[in-house]
Amino acid sequence: MVEKPDLRCPVVPKCLRRSTRLWKADVASYYNEVMTRSSQPTRLPADVYESAVAAAKAASRTVPQQIAHWARIGREMESSPTVNHREIARVLAGTDPYDSLAEREQAIVRETWEERTRKLREGLDYATTFDSAGEEYSELDEDGNLVVHRPTT
């Protein structure tokens, strides 16, 4: 990298003007290669963004700083020699038993299961499913009373 010339002299020789252009080109190149990468737009699920907003407020960070913080933690977890990601993947795939994992890996698996279960529950619509099948179903209301729903079709 060319060092920045001292431009305080009233008469700047032509060779220094050329080196100034090179220095500016190096700065521009650095900005384009490094700085712009940090500001690339990224789509996030709404729940992740909302969690980041709440966590950012609690940690006195901006939302992008919070997301970057979480990304760094995830990167370190994945590269950690104390967490065996292959074993976790096998348990999540159902090919290895949960009890074969150490306590830390079990915690990661439980968190993954909770997230998967939450997503599955969000997609369920039993009322529509039973109604379209012409079947009745029952459930308890908030007071514990039995409520029977009969098909509308």
Secondary structure, DSSP 8 states (H G I E B T S, - for coil): ------TTSSS--HHHHHHHHHHHHHHHHHIIIIIGGGG------HHHHHHHHHHHHHHT--HHHHHHHHHHHHHHHHH-TTS-HHHHHHHHHTSS-GGGS-HHHHHHHHHHHHHHHHHHHHT--HHHHHHHHT--EEEE-TTS-EEEE----
